[in-house]
Amino acid sequence: MKRTAASIQADIAKGAFRPHTALSNMALAYFQSDANSFAKTMFPICPVTLSSDNYYIFDKEDLLRDNWHSKLAYGKVDTAVLSEHTETYACQVDQMIMGIDQIRQTDLTRRMGPRTADPKQQRTKTMAGQANIHQDRIFANKYFRSGVWKQELSGVDSTTPTDKQFIKFSNGNSDPVAFIDQKKTDIHGETGRMPNRLALGVNVFNALKKHPAILERVKYGGSTANPASVTLNVLAQLFEVDRVTVPLSIMNKAELGQDADMQYIGDPNAFLLAYATDTPSIEEPSAGYIFTWDMLGNGNIFPVLNYLGENGTHSEFIEGLMAMDMKKTADDLAMFFKDAV
């Protein structure tokens, strides 16, 4: 039925008319996709019951030594030694709080505004998105930058790199597959573990997708209708690793009130090669771990709580908590490569 001025006035008089002041089917919200987050894709999460504690390290040198010897008649061999020591983790509790103005919300509710105005839902989603940003930022600082890993190489344009250097992947004379194969072999030769994880900065990933050595290996797998393309799965097969991830999450590195400074959280020109387990293990090493503590004791590692503000403020708050320690646990199980393009 077509609305008229008279019918609208009648509905207003009866209290049945609620004008919408915003669209209910769209809003501009720059929430990032969870798929962009990369921290949890590289190293396993290890739930812990205490905020800080020790974990055992059994020395590689003793585990990989041949301690079998010929037994002499009426004698015995020396007792083999298995050395052990401990390291510690310490989970830091981080918090985020967002407020809700109940007086303003009363006005929005009476106008029967769109679902996007649901303050609790909106703030909870914001917290979850920023939790991913926070985790990725810590991951990049702990693992995905220069100066963290003992084994670190720098990319150069020269075709005759020296020690601790390699030919940049943006240089067509490089051979990324052969190079990574050699570095995997180097790590395996020192640890007995073949690297199974590869994190590629977005610029490195883009360079590999058009690298002649990569394209030459995949071009015969396509057709006119379905041309060959270089995907993460294709690269995982070429490099023979279980998982290839690209750190795509971004963040605004400017403070409140400053001009926006949007940047990739992970170095877009670097990559990390590592061995890691899928789950915590007492019989397998891992280059790194993400220790997580349920600080409220209910098994929830990311609790979101709701509580009222002080009397007279007519406000309520949404609170998020997380406690973790991202720790490098085996320095010899990873290599970092900077300036790869």
KOLGULUM-796767 format. One record per residue (C-alpha): residue number from 1; residue in three letters; x, y, z. Coordinates in nm, 3 decimals, m for minus. Example, Ala and Ser with C-alpha at 12.3 -4.5 7.8 and 13.67 -1.06 7.14 Angstrom:
BEGIN
  pos  code       c1       c2       c3
    1   ALA    1.230   m0.450    0.780
    2   SER    1.367   m0.106    0.714
END
This chain:
BEGIN
  pos  code       c1       c2       c3
    1   MET    0.000    0.000    0.000
    2   LYS    0.130    0.341   m0.096
    3   ARG    0.210    0.556    0.204
    4   THR    0.063    0.906    0.222
    5   ALA    0.144    1.201    0.445
    6   ALA   m0.185    1.147    0.629
    7   SER   m0.119    0.777    0.696
    8   ILE    0.232    0.851    0.817
    9   GLN    0.099    1.121    1.055
   10   ALA   m0.158    0.873    1.184
   11   ASP    0.110    0.610    1.255
   12   ILE    0.323    0.871    1.430
   13   ALA    0.026    0.965    1.652
   14   LYS   m0.025    0.596    1.743
   15   GLY    0.347    0.545    1.805
   16   ALA    0.366    0.286    1.526
   17   PHE    0.596    0.473    1.288
   18   ARG    0.967    0.430    1.331
   19   PRO    1.177    0.616    1.074
   20   HIS    1.506    0.440    0.985
   21   THR    1.800    0.679    0.995
   22   ALA    2.045    0.436    0.832
   23   LEU    2.039    0.155    0.580
   24   SER    1.978   m0.188    0.729
   25   ASN    2.139   m0.386    0.447
   26   MET    2.483   m0.224    0.417
   27   ALA    2.749   m0.043    0.614
   28   LEU    3.115    0.040    0.558
   29   ALA    3.309   m0.175    0.804
   30   TYR    3.671   m0.264    0.724
   31   PHE    3.673   m0.597    0.906
   32   GLN    3.952   m0.820    0.773
   33   SER    3.891   m1.176    0.670
   34   ASP    4.007   m1.432    0.925
   35   ALA    4.192   m1.597    0.635
   36   ASN    4.436   m1.303    0.634
   37   SER    4.558   m1.388    0.983
   38   PHE    4.876   m1.596    0.982
   39   ALA    5.006   m1.639    1.338
   40   LYS    4.821   m1.962    1.408
   41   THR    4.904   m2.115    1.069
   42   MET    5.279   m2.148    1.125
   43   PHE    5.340   m2.268    1.480
   44   PRO    5.119   m2.485    1.703
   45   ILE    4.911   m2.355    1.992
   46   CYS    5.003   m2.513    2.326
   47   PRO    4.734   m2.466    2.596
   48   VAL    4.887   m2.434    2.944
   49   THR    4.731   m2.443    3.291
   50   LEU    4.975   m2.199    3.453
   51   SER    5.071   m1.849    3.338
   52   SER    5.440   m1.947    3.353
   53   ASP    5.624   m2.275    3.390
   54   ASN    5.914   m2.484    3.259
   55   TYR    5.937   m2.724    2.968
   56   TYR    6.206   m2.986    2.906
   57   ILE    6.468   m2.977    2.634
   58   PHE    6.659   m3.298    2.560
   59   ASP    6.990   m3.217    2.396
   60   LYS    7.000   m3.291    2.022
   61   GLU    7.366   m3.392    2.040
   62   ASP    7.290   m3.681    2.278
   63   LEU    6.973   m3.796    2.102
   64   LEU    7.145   m3.814    1.762
   65   ARG    7.470   m3.976    1.876
   66   ASP    7.537   m4.349    1.820
   67   ASN    7.598   m4.479    2.172
   68   TRP    7.609   m4.849    2.078
   69   HIS    7.948   m5.017    2.125
   70   SER    8.083   m5.371    2.117
   71   LYS    8.051   m5.547    2.449
   72   LEU    8.373   m5.695    2.583
   73   ALA    8.370   m6.038    2.743
   74   TYR    8.303   m6.012    3.116
   75   GLY    8.267   m5.636    3.080
   76   LYS    8.020   m5.369    2.989
   77   VAL    8.010   m5.049    2.788
   78   ASP    8.000   m4.703    2.940
   79   THR    7.656   m4.572    3.033
   80   ALA    7.513   m4.349    2.763
   81   VAL    7.433   m3.991    2.861
   82   LEU    7.108   m3.815    2.778
   83   SER    7.139   m3.454    2.885
   84   GLU    6.835   m3.241    2.960
   85   HIS    6.760   m2.891    3.077
   86   THR    6.459   m2.664    3.098
   87   GLU    6.339   m2.339    2.949
   88   THR    6.050   m2.125    3.062
   89   TYR    5.748   m1.960    2.907
   90   ALA    5.551   m1.670    3.057
   91   CYS    5.207   m1.572    2.926
   92   GLN    5.130   m1.200    2.935
   93   VAL    4.766   m1.106    2.989
   94   ASP    4.639   m0.856    2.731
   95   GLN    4.306   m0.677    2.753
   96   MET    4.074   m0.473    2.532
   97   ILE    3.768   m0.279    2.653
   98   MET    3.498   m0.103    2.451
   99   GLY    3.215    0.106    2.594
  100   ILE    2.844    0.141    2.515
  101   ASP    2.649    0.460    2.586
  102   GLN    2.311    0.332    2.709
  103   ILE    2.138    0.668    2.664
  104   ARG    2.236    0.692    2.299
  105   GLN    2.148    0.327    2.250
  106   THR    1.796    0.388    2.384
  107   ASP    1.740    0.640    2.105
  108   LEU    1.871    0.398    1.841
  109   THR    1.657    0.112    1.973
  110   ARG    1.336    0.317    1.963
  111   ARG    1.407    0.409    1.605
  112   MET    1.423    0.036    1.526
  113   GLY    1.761    0.089    1.364
  114   PRO    1.952   m0.168    1.161
  115   ARG    2.128   m0.471    1.302
  116   THR    2.462   m0.297    1.248
  117   ALA    2.368   m0.073    1.539
  118   ASP    2.362   m0.370    1.782
  119   PRO    2.642   m0.245    2.007
  120   LYS    2.737   m0.574    2.174
  121   GLN    2.754   m0.765    1.849
  122   GLN    2.948   m0.487    1.679
  123   ARG    3.204   m0.449    1.958
  124   THR    3.252   m0.824    2.001
  125   LYS    3.324   m0.859    1.629
  126   THR    3.565   m0.566    1.648
  127   MET    3.749   m0.729    1.939
  128   ALA    3.778   m1.061    1.758
  129   GLY    3.918   m0.889    1.449
  130   GLN    4.168   m0.689    1.651
  131   ALA    4.267   m1.003    1.844
  132   ASN    4.390   m1.145    1.512
  133   ILE    4.578   m0.821    1.442
  134   HIS    4.733   m0.831    1.789
  135   GLN    4.842   m1.193    1.752
  136   ASP    4.986   m1.134    1.406
  137   ARG    5.176   m0.828    1.528
  138   ILE    5.333   m1.028    1.812
  139   PHE    5.410   m1.315    1.574
  140   ALA    5.583   m1.081    1.329
  141   ASN    5.790   m0.932    1.611
  142   LYS    5.883   m1.268    1.761
  143   TYR    5.946   m1.470    1.448
  144   PHE    5.905   m1.284    1.117
  145   ARG    6.175   m1.018    1.118
  146   SER    6.548   m0.972    1.089
  147   GLY    6.761   m1.040    1.396
  148   VAL    6.545   m1.317    1.545
  149   TRP    6.682   m1.640    1.397
  150   LYS    7.046   m1.743    1.409
  151   GLN    7.022   m1.867    1.050
  152   GLU    6.942   m1.555    0.847
  153   LEU    7.023   m1.475    0.484
  154   SER    6.987   m1.156    0.280
  155   GLY    6.876   m1.132   m0.081
  156   VAL    7.104   m0.955   m0.331
  157   ASP    7.082   m0.873   m0.701
  158   SER    7.425   m1.016   m0.770
  159   THR    7.436   m1.359   m0.936
  160   THR    7.739   m1.448   m0.723
  161   PRO    7.610   m1.416   m0.364
  162   THR    7.854   m1.459   m0.078
  163   ASP    7.801   m1.640    0.251
  164   LYS    7.469   m1.548    0.419
  165   GLN    7.337   m1.413    0.087
  166   PHE    7.114   m1.546   m0.192
  167   ILE    6.990   m1.422   m0.529
  168   LYS    6.665   m1.229   m0.492
  169   PHE    6.359   m1.410   m0.625
  170   SER    6.274   m1.100   m0.828
  171   ASN    6.587   m1.179   m1.030
  172   GLY    6.510   m1.418   m1.316
  173   ASN    6.851   m1.581   m1.271
  174   SER    6.748   m1.723   m0.934
  175   ASP    6.603   m2.072   m0.890
  176   PRO    6.371   m2.061   m0.587
  177   VAL    6.287   m2.433   m0.593
  178   ALA    6.651   m2.548   m0.600
  179   PHE    6.747   m2.285   m0.341
  180   ILE    6.476   m2.380   m0.091
  181   ASP    6.550   m2.750   m0.148
  182   GLN    6.910   m2.685   m0.046
  183   LYS    6.813   m2.489    0.264
  184   LYS    6.567   m2.760    0.366
  185   THR    6.849   m3.011    0.327
  186   ASP    7.081   m2.792    0.538
  187   ILE    6.828   m2.783    0.825
  188   HIS    6.761   m3.157    0.794
  189   GLY    7.135   m3.228    0.805
  190   GLU    7.163   m3.041    1.136
  191   THR    6.843   m3.159    1.306
  192   GLY    6.705   m3.469    1.137
  193   ARG    6.384   m3.275    1.062
  194   MET    6.288   m3.167    0.711
  195   PRO    6.123   m2.820    0.718
  196   ASN    5.748   m2.840    0.651
  197   ARG    5.626   m2.479    0.680
  198   LEU    5.689   m2.178    0.458
  199   ALA    5.561   m1.825    0.521
  200   LEU    5.597   m1.595    0.220
  201   GLY    5.569   m1.216    0.240
  202   VAL    5.308   m1.095   m0.007
  203   ASN    5.568   m0.941   m0.242
  204   VAL    5.767   m1.265   m0.239
  205   PHE    5.451   m1.461   m0.321
  206   ASN    5.371   m1.224   m0.608
  207   ALA    5.725   m1.259   m0.744
  208   LEU    5.709   m1.640   m0.730
  209   LYS    5.379   m1.645   m0.921
  210   LYS    5.553   m1.494   m1.224
  211   HIS    5.902   m1.639   m1.177
  212   PRO    6.021   m1.818   m1.496
  213   ALA    6.158   m2.115   m1.300
  214   ILE    5.819   m2.165   m1.133
  215   LEU    5.614   m2.110   m1.448
  216   GLU    5.831   m2.356   m1.641
  217   ARG    5.743   m2.628   m1.389
  218   VAL    5.367   m2.571   m1.395
  219   LYS    5.290   m2.461   m1.751
  220   TYR    5.215   m2.811   m1.881
  221   GLY    4.950   m2.863   m1.615
  222   GLY    4.709   m2.615   m1.777
  223   SER    4.484   m2.592   m2.079
  224   THR    4.319   m2.318   m2.281
  225   ALA    4.005   m2.342   m2.072
  226   ASN    4.195   m2.379   m1.744
  227   PRO    4.540   m2.219   m1.776
  228   ALA    4.805   m2.318   m1.526
  229   SER    4.825   m2.088   m1.227
  230   VAL    5.059   m2.064   m0.932
  231   THR    4.862   m2.106   m0.610
  232   LEU    4.964   m2.173   m0.251
  233   ASN    4.888   m2.540   m0.306
  234   VAL    5.105   m2.548   m0.619
  235   LEU    5.394   m2.386   m0.432
  236   ALA    5.354   m2.630   m0.144
  237   GLN    5.392   m2.916   m0.391
  238   LEU    5.689   m2.758   m0.568
  239   PHE    5.871   m2.681   m0.243
  240   GLU    5.756   m3.011   m0.087
  241   VAL    5.625   m2.862    0.235
  242   ASP    5.298   m2.931    0.417
  243   ARG    5.190   m2.570    0.433
  244   VAL    5.259   m2.241    0.257
  245   THR    5.104   m1.930    0.409
  246   VAL    5.107   m1.565    0.303
  247   PRO    5.081   m1.300    0.579
  248   LEU    4.807   m1.079    0.433
  249   SER    4.682   m0.905    0.746
  250   ILE    4.733   m0.529    0.765
  251   MET    4.711   m0.278    1.048
  252   ASN    4.699    0.095    1.100
  253   LYS    5.028    0.175    1.275
  254   ALA    4.929    0.535    1.348
  255   GLU    4.804    0.642    1.690
  256   LEU    4.452    0.771    1.751
  257   GLY    4.409    1.115    1.593
  258   GLN    4.698    1.075    1.349
  259   ASP    4.674    1.018    0.975
  260   ALA    4.627    0.652    0.888
  261   ASP    4.943    0.450    0.828
  262   MET    4.831    0.119    0.678
  263   GLN    5.102   m0.145    0.648
  264   TYR    5.134   m0.519    0.615
  265   ILE    5.203   m0.668    0.957
  266   GLY    5.449   m0.925    0.824
  267   ASP    5.748   m0.806    0.621
  268   PRO    5.618   m0.828    0.259
  269   ASN    5.970   m0.879    0.121
  270   ALA    6.079   m1.166    0.348
  271   PHE    6.004   m1.533    0.403
  272   LEU    6.046   m1.790    0.679
  273   LEU    6.125   m2.161    0.637
  274   ALA    6.066   m2.379    0.942
  275   TYR    5.982   m2.716    1.088
  276   ALA    5.686   m2.722    1.324
  277   THR    5.444   m2.979    1.463
  278   ASP    5.070   m2.960    1.406
  279   THR    4.998   m3.010    1.777
  280   PRO    5.209   m2.996    2.093
  281   SER    5.434   m3.299    2.126
  282   ILE    5.674   m3.441    2.384
  283   GLU    5.857   m3.642    2.117
  284   GLU    5.887   m3.388    1.835
  285   PRO    6.070   m3.054    1.829
  286   SER    5.914   m2.738    1.687
  287   ALA    6.078   m2.413    1.583
  288   GLY    5.822   m2.216    1.781
  289   TYR    5.515   m2.247    2.000
  290   ILE    5.224   m2.024    2.091
  291   PHE    5.159   m2.085    2.461
  292   THR    4.803   m1.988    2.560
  293   TRP    4.668   m1.962    2.914
  294   ASP    4.300   m1.962    3.012
  295   MET    4.342   m1.690    3.273
  296   LEU    3.984   m1.729    3.407
  297   GLY    4.019   m2.105    3.451
  298   ASN    3.722   m2.199    3.231
  299   GLY    3.911   m2.333    2.930
  300   ASN    3.833   m2.026    2.717
  301   ILE    4.150   m1.866    2.580
  302   PHE    3.961   m1.561    2.448
  303   PRO    3.684   m1.477    2.698
  304   VAL    3.455   m1.181    2.620
  305   LEU    3.272   m1.034    2.919
  306   ASN    2.999   m0.773    2.962
  307   TYR    2.954   m0.553    3.269
  308   LEU    2.783   m0.230    3.371
  309   GLY    2.969    0.095    3.430
  310   GLU    2.956    0.303    3.748
  311   ASN    2.625    0.441    3.868
  312   GLY    2.539    0.764    3.694
  313   THR    2.744    0.690    3.384
  314   HIS    2.461    0.497    3.213
  315   SER    2.718    0.290    3.034
  316   GLU    2.824   m0.070    2.996
  317   PHE    3.144   m0.228    2.875
  318   ILE    3.256   m0.519    2.663
  319   GLU    3.588   m0.667    2.778
  320   GLY    3.814   m0.912    2.598
  321   LEU    4.109   m1.099    2.748
  322   MET    4.388   m1.315    2.611
  323   ALA    4.712   m1.446    2.759
  324   MET    4.990   m1.591    2.548
  325   ASP    5.363   m1.621    2.498
  326   MET    5.499   m1.674    2.148
  327   LYS    5.837   m1.831    2.202
  328   LYS    6.116   m1.947    1.974
  329   THR    6.179   m2.300    2.103
  330   ALA    6.430   m2.441    1.851
  331   ASP    6.658   m2.193    1.676
  332   ASP    6.808   m2.456    1.446
  333   LEU    6.469   m2.554    1.296
  334   ALA    6.413   m2.232    1.102
  335   MET    6.578   m1.991    0.859
  336   PHE    6.475   m1.633    0.789
  337   PHE    6.532   m1.470    0.451
  338   LYS    6.510   m1.092    0.423
  339   ASP    6.505   m0.872    0.112
  340   ALA    6.395   m1.169   m0.098
  341   VAL    6.259   m0.932   m0.364
END
